[in-house]
Amino acid sequence: MNETVNQANQTAEQPERTFTQAEMDAIIRDRLSRERSKYADYDDIKAKAQKFDAAEEASKSELQKVTERANALQAQLDTLTKANAIRGIRDKIAAETGVPADLLSGDTEEACKAQAEKLIAFKGSSPGYPSTRDAGEVNKVSGTATRDQFANWLNEQIK
């Protein structure tokens, strides 16, 4: 026990050591070289890993390759089916409400209906045709030039 106390007193009495720049550079260089030596064979290991991956791919049976391709195609089909279903919902709501389908972004029928209602409320009225001054009367004169139609109309207005 006394030895431990004596060693602690001796280390406490020793002055703190200072290093010159050259000594620090040497210490750092030594540490870096030890660290770099750990990864010196990184390129070799990487090349071996690539060869292993290539060999593993080559060793797959034809069935495995076809199965992977089928799974990828199924995932793509699922994505397209979902997109078509959403497009169908938006088209249906657009037809019901008169709101353009490209303004709807919901994924469900309820979400699209709610969004359409909000858009209609924002617009201020339900969608429809604009009112016209002639109340949509059909022009009964057909097959004549516009100049003649205008002349006939003007004569009717003057009378």
C-alpha positions in Angstrom: 0.0 0.0 0.0 2.9 2.3 0.8 4.3 1.6 -2.6 1.1 2.8 -4.3 1.2 6.0 -2.3 4.9 6.5 -3.2 4.3 6.0 -6.9 1.4 8.5 -6.8 3.6 11.1 -5.1 6.4 10.6 -7.6 4.1 11.1 -10.6 2.6 14.2 -8.9 6.1 15.6 -8.4 7.3 15.1 -12.0 7.0 18.3 -14.1 4.6 18.2 -17.1 6.4 17.4 -20.3 6.3 19.7 -23.2 6.9 18.6 -26.8 8.5 20.4 -29.7 6.8 20.7 -33.0 9.1 18.2 -34.6 8.3 15.7 -31.8 4.5 16.3 -32.3 4.9 15.8 -36.0 6.7 12.5 -35.5 4.0 11.3 -33.0 1.2 12.2 -35.4 3.0 10.7 -38.4 3.5 7.4 -36.5 -0.1 7.3 -35.4 -1.3 8.0 -39.0 0.9 5.3 -40.4 -0.4 2.8 -37.9 -4.0 3.7 -38.7 -3.4 3.6 -42.5 -1.7 0.2 -42.2 -5.0 -1.2 -40.8 -6.7 -0.4 -44.1 -3.9 -1.1 -46.5 -5.7 -4.1 -48.0 -9.0 -2.3 -48.4 -8.8 -2.3 -52.2 -8.0 -6.1 -52.2 -11.0 -6.8 -50.0 -13.3 -4.6 -52.1 -12.2 -6.4 -55.2 -12.8 -9.8 -53.6 -16.3 -8.7 -52.4 -17.2 -7.7 -56.0 -16.0 -11.0 -57.3 -18.0 -12.8 -54.6 -21.1 -10.8 -55.6 -20.6 -11.6 -59.3 -20.1 -15.3 -58.5 -23.2 -15.3 -56.3 -25.2 -13.7 -59.1 -23.9 -16.2 -61.6 -24.7 -19.2 -59.3 -28.3 -18.2 -58.9 -30.6 -20.6 -60.7 -32.7 -19.5 -63.6 -35.7 -20.0 -61.4 -34.4 -17.5 -58.8 -33.7 -14.9 -61.5 -37.2 -15.3 -63.0 -38.8 -15.1 -59.5 -37.0 -11.9 -58.8 -38.1 -10.4 -62.2 -41.7 -11.5 -61.5 -41.6 -9.9 -58.1 -40.3 -6.6 -59.6 -43.0 -6.7 -62.2 -45.7 -7.5 -59.6 -44.6 -4.5 -57.6 -44.8 -2.3 -60.7 -48.3 -3.7 -61.5 -49.5 -3.0 -58.0 -48.3 0.6 -58.3 -50.0 1.1 -61.6 -53.2 -0.5 -60.4 -53.3 1.8 -57.4 -52.7 4.8 -59.6 -55.6 3.7 -61.9 -57.9 3.2 -59.0 -57.1 6.7 -57.6 -57.6 8.2 -61.1 -61.0 6.5 -61.3 -62.1 7.8 -58.0 -61.0 11.4 -58.9 -62.8 11.1 -62.3 -66.0 9.9 -60.6 -66.0 12.7 -58.1 -65.2 15.2 -60.8 -68.2 14.0 -62.8 -70.4 14.2 -59.8 -69.3 17.7 -58.6 -68.1 19.4 -61.7 -64.7 20.1 -60.1 -61.9 19.2 -62.6 -60.2 15.9 -61.7 -56.7 17.4 -61.9 -57.6 19.7 -58.9 -58.3 16.7 -56.7 -55.5 15.1 -54.8 -57.2 12.7 -52.4 -56.5 9.0 -52.4 -60.0 7.9 -51.3 -63.5 8.7 -52.4 -64.3 10.5 -49.1 -61.1 12.6 -49.3 -61.9 13.6 -52.9 -65.5 14.5 -52.0 -64.4 16.6 -49.1 -61.8 18.4 -51.2 -64.3 19.0 -54.0 -66.8 20.5 -51.5 -64.1 22.8 -50.2 -63.2 23.9 -53.7 -66.9 24.6 -54.6 -67.3 26.5 -51.3 -64.1 28.5 -52.2 -65.4 29.3 -55.6 -68.6 30.7 -54.1 -71.2 28.7 -56.0 -71.7 25.3 -57.5 -70.0 24.7 -60.8 -72.1 25.3 -63.9 -72.2 27.3 -67.1 -71.9 31.1 -67.0 -75.1 33.0 -67.5 -75.5 34.5 -71.0 -77.3 37.7 -72.0 -79.4 36.0 -74.6 -80.5 33.3 -72.2 -79.0 30.7 -74.4 -81.5 31.1 -77.3 -80.7 29.1 -80.4 -79.9 31.1 -83.5 -82.6 29.9 -86.0 -80.8 31.3 -89.1 -78.4 28.7 -90.3 -76.5 28.2 -93.5 -76.0 32.0 -94.1 -72.9 34.1 -93.8 -72.2 35.9 -90.5 -72.5 39.2 -92.4 -76.0 38.3 -93.6 -77.0 37.1 -90.1 -75.8 40.4 -88.6 -77.7 42.4 -91.2 -80.9 40.5 -90.5 -80.5 41.0 -86.8 -79.8 44.7 -87.2 -82.9 45.1 -89.4 -85.0 43.3 -86.7 -83.6 45.7 -84.0 -84.4 48.8 -86.1 -88.0 47.8 -86.7 
